[in-house]
Amino acid sequence: MSHLIPKTFPRGGGDIPHHKSATDKKPIVVLPAPEIAVIPLQQHIGAPCEPVVAVGDKVKMGQLLGQSKQFISAPVHSSVSGEVLAIEERRLANGKQALCVVIKNDFRDEPVSGAKHTDVQKLSPNAIREAVKEAGIVGMGGAGFPTHVKLNPPKPVDTILINAAECEPYLTCDHRLMVERAEQMVQGLLAIMKATGAAKGIVGIEANKPDAVEKVQEAMAAYDQLSVAVLQVRYPQGAEKQLIKAILNREVPSGGLPHDVGCVVSNVHTAIAVYEALSAGKSSYERVVTVSGGAVVDPRNLLVRVGTPIEQLFAFCGGFLGEPEVIVCGGPMTGWQIQDLSGPVVKNMSGVLALTKEEAGFDENLPCIRCERCVHACPMGLTPNLLGEYSDKGLYREAEWIHLRDCIECSLCSYVCPAKRALVTWIKKGKAGLAAEKAKEKVS
């Protein structure tokens, strides 16, 4: 790896504490399945699923529970075998209600039979897309966008990027997957390339993961069309637009998507899920979750069934060292606060973090001192101080004029702000307010 010069994006960004040493050397451990699985019928961006089972039905592990006829959606499957106890609204980890299928686990793990393909490369692009759709695979890095939609880009693409930067503090699930299952990720990447017609595949990995770089390079040694791009350790290196700029030196236009510059970006875990769907007929009903933070007794990387209550993950890791100041889903920079520990794990939940007061830090919203640190740090070249002020005051159109919607919500502006202003919180409010105003205009 010494001959590889780390790549990065040219604008903004910064160094933040990694906090990965608690779990980056710990192998993935299987978490026992829950006694009761609560499986939401929407774990993705797009239309929610309608249930295809009824109360009292016996279901198998991997069986279809819900689906939608809408293109932008993803079916949902059972993570256990057992009996459907209820189909009802349940409270999720974010505090919101959602329709869920509640299943009593019989602990037989009786699997549903799925289509298996011994030679994935003999499949047609459409057959790959259909298999990925039927498996219910979504972006497992956090976004939850249905993968079969990504595999059908409206414009020609020449390159598939696997986002393996994992630049968020604490999270190590993708790192461990590359170390332990690099071959599967590479085979999933090849399948994604075939589905999209892309000629090249590149895996972008930050330089602080040399063991992952080595494993992935070994796994792709036989494929000239594949390569690793070693990335500078710099936040937010794993943001989609920054990743594309760093590796391909292509600028995604304002309001644009990766396919506008000839590429598709996927996640490490998503590529592995694609491989499992094609080679073993496995639907998406489990994922690796990093359980970490200074308030956790024994931080770990766990393979978890969808529908498992979050409190079960923390209990398996020894519980808490005192009372956590805050519990976060995902990473601390872009994640969200967990409101209910009885809420279930879902497909795009990469981490659950129990943070101490020293780790968490909270907005104080002191007066802006016009130091411009947020401006210099912004990887999108925006003025976060003005975006935050306009959004907080309800001046959504003014915020739109200075590119409100181009904000990637990386939270670096809030992190570097000496006045600890809630810039990203306000910007999110501004985006929601702007969308509501435009929706009203369409109605009228």
Number of C-alpha atoms within 10 A of each C-alpha: 13 6 5 11 12 18 23 24 21 11 13 19 22 18 11 17 9 14 17 16 12 18 23 21 15 15 15 20 13 13 18 15 19 20 15 19 27 32 31 32 24 24 28 28 15 16 17 23 23 16 18 11 16 14 13 12 13 15 25 22 22 25 23 21 23 23 21 19 12 11 12 17 27 33 27 34 27 30 31 29 23 24 19 23 18 16 19 14 14 19 19 24 22 16 14 12 13 17 20 25 27 22 28 19 21 16 14 11 15 15 16 16 13 18 11 15 14 10 9 18 15 12 16 13 18 15 14 25 25 13 21 29 23 22 29 28 30 32 24 26 23 19 14 22 21 24 26 28 17 21 25 16 18 10 12 16 20 16 23 26 27 25 25 30 29 26 23 25 17 27 30 30 28 27 26 23 22 26 19 16 19 24 20 22 28 26 22 25 28 25 25 27 22 21 22 24 18 19 14 19 25 21 27 27 30 25 21 15 21 16 16 23 25 15 16 23 20 12 19 19 11 9 13 9 14 20 17 21 24 25 26 18 23 20 27 28 30 23 18 19 22 24 26 25 17 23 20 17 14 17 15 18 12 10 8 12 15 22 19 17 19 18 24 27 22 24 23 30 29 26 25 21 28 34 26 21 26 28 19 15 21 26 29 26 24 21 22 26 29 29 29 27 29 22 22 23 18 19 26 25 30 23 19 26 27 28 27 25 24 21 17 19 25 22 13 16 19 12 17 17 13 11 12 18 15 19 22 23 26 26 21 23 20 16 20 15 16 21 17 17 18 16 23 26 32 27 31 26 23 25 25 28 27 28 22 19 14 9 16 17 13 15 15 11 13 12 10 14 11 11 12 15 20 25 21 19 25 24 25 20 15 19 21 30 24 17 27 25 20 21 27 20 11 16 16 23 16 15 24 17 10 15 18 25 18 15 20 16 18 21 22 26 27 25 23 19 24 17 17 18 23 22 27 25 16 20 26 19 18 27 18 13 18 21 13 11 13 11 11 9 9 7 6 6
